[in-house]
Amino acid sequence: MVMKGAFSDVRLTGDGRVKVRGPVQNEDAQVKRMSFVLAQEGVIAEGEARVGSDAWVGEVPAQGFTPGKPVLAVGVAVVVGDDAVQSFTWCEQKQLES
């Protein structure tokens, strides 16, 4: 599995959630767990992502997050292949879109 750009979108939804997504490329491996944390000016939320064949997506409550300001986005994925178990961790600063 390759994390390509990791967080492609961090956006407030109209129903009080923050939706995050990013691309993935599976190379004969299976994602067993994918989680993420968003932090902005003392507000922290963590969630689990659903992984598809070419993208992952997750949501957390938007309470306390401010649109238009940067969010620190951290992701962790545990991947199992034929002969290895690997973990991938990444951190990015993204703008919280609305």
N, C-alpha and C positions, 0 to 999 in steps of 0.2 A: 504494500500500500504506500502511496506517495501522497503527502499533503501538498497540494498545489495552491499556494497563496493563503491557505488555511482559512481565515475569516474573509469571505467575499462581501458579506452584508451584515450589518448590525442595525436593526430598524425597529422603531416603535410601531406597533400595530394599532388599529382603531379600537381594540377591545382590552386595553390595559396590559399588554404584554410587550416584551422585547423579543423579537425573532432574530435568530442568528443562523447563518448558513455558510457553507463553504464547499468547494469542490474536492473530490477524492478520485484517485485512480487505483483500483484494486488490481494487484498483480499476483494472482494465485494465493491470496491471503484472505482471512475473514476477520472483520472487526468484531471483537467480543464486547468491547465497552468503549464508549466515547462520551466524555464529559467536558464541561466548560465552566468558566467563571468569568463574570463581568464585574468590573469595579469602576466607580466614578465618584470622586469626592466623598468618600466614606460610605457609599452605598455599595453593597456586595450581594450578588445573586449567583447561585450555581444551579446547573441543570444537566440533564442527560440528553444526548442528541440521538436522533434516528438516522441511520446510515442507509442510503440507497446505493445503486450501482455506480453513480457518478457524482453524488452530492450528499451532504449531511445537513440536517436542520434541527434546531432546538428552540425552545421558548422558556422564558422566565418572567415573573411578574415585573411590571415596569415601575412599581411604586418607588419613588425617590430618584429615579433617573431623569436627567434633563436633556431634552433633544438639542442637537446642535453643538454639544460639547463632546470632548474626547472620552472614550471608554477604553480601559485596559481590558483586553480580551485574552484569556488564557485557555488553551485546549489541551486535552490529554486523550490519547487513543491507545488501546491495547489491541494488538493485531496478532493473530495466530496463523502461521503458515505451515507447510508440510514438515519443516524441520526446525522451526524457531518460533519463539514468542517474543515480540518486540513491543516497546512502548515509544510513542512519539509525543513530545511536548513542545508547544510553541506559544509565543506571546506576541501580541500586536497591539498597537494603539490604533483605534478606529474611531471615526466620527459617528455619533449616534444620530442616525437619520430619522425623520418622521414622515 
